[in-house]
Amino acid sequence: MQRTYRYNGFEVTVDLEPVWESIGSAVPSLPTGFVANVSIADKRMRNSLTLPIRVTNDSKKLFGTEAAALMAGFSAAQRLIDHMCLSD
């Protein structure tokens, strides 16, 4: 799943990476959790994509739901953008 958000003139893309636990069964299972991969682009400058940032929860564990991973990825991007804008 991928979502794109706009924040303070930047375009934030959050791409979810599902993680499956190997159970040795031929039956497909649900993912055990999600990691958010976040990219930030400045729409004022061409080709300004940053490297993707991999986001997990505070204890380095997977997010339990897609919604939690999306929200955490966007929140991390917001903090990074705010920090970059305050540094100028």
C-alpha positions in Angstrom: 0.0 0.0 0.0 1.3 3.5 -0.8 -0.1 6.9 0.1 1.1 10.4 -0.8 0.5 13.4 1.4 1.3 17.1 1.1 2.9 18.9 4.0 4.4 22.5 4.0 5.2 22.4 0.3 6.7 18.9 0.4 5.3 15.7 -1.0 5.5 12.8 1.4 5.2 9.2 0.1 4.6 6.4 2.6 5.0 2.9 1.1 4.1 0.0 3.4 6.2 -3.1 3.4 4.3 -6.1 4.8 6.4 -8.7 6.7 5.4 -12.3 6.9 6.5 -14.9 9.4 7.5 -18.2 7.8 5.3 -20.9 9.2 6.2 -23.7 6.8 2.6 -23.9 5.4 1.4 -23.8 1.9 -1.6 -21.7 3.0 -1.1 -18.0 2.7 -1.1 -16.1 6.0 -1.6 -12.6 7.0 1.4 -10.4 7.5 2.8 -10.3 11.1 3.3 -6.5 10.8 4.4 -3.6 8.6 7.3 -1.3 8.1 6.8 2.2 6.6 9.3 3.4 3.9 9.1 7.2 3.7 10.3 9.4 0.9 10.1 13.3 0.8 10.2 15.5 -2.3 10.3 19.3 -2.4 7.9 20.3 -5.2 9.8 23.6 -5.6 13.0 21.8 -6.8 13.1 19.1 -9.4 14.6 15.8 -8.6 14.9 16.5 -4.9 13.8 13.1 -3.6 15.5 12.1 -0.4 16.5 8.5 0.2 13.7 6.4 1.7 13.6 6.3 5.4 12.6 3.0 7.1 10.3 3.6 10.0 9.5 1.0 12.8 7.9 1.7 16.1 9.8 3.0 19.1 11.1 -0.4 20.2 12.2 -1.4 16.7 9.2 -3.7 16.2 6.8 -3.9 13.4 3.6 -1.9 13.3 0.5 -4.1 13.9 -1.8 -2.4 11.3 -1.5 -0.6 8.0 -3.1 2.5 9.6 -0.5 2.6 12.4 2.3 2.3 9.9 0.9 5.0 7.6 0.4 7.4 10.5 3.8 6.8 11.9 5.5 7.2 8.6 3.7 10.5 7.9 4.4 11.8 11.4 8.1 11.0 11.0 8.2 12.9 7.7 6.4 15.9 9.4 9.0 16.0 12.2 11.9 15.8 9.6 10.4 18.6 7.4 9.8 20.8 10.5 13.4 20.2 11.6 14.7 21.0 8.1 12.6 24.2 7.9 13.7 25.4 11.4 17.4 24.8 10.5 17.2 27.3 7.5 
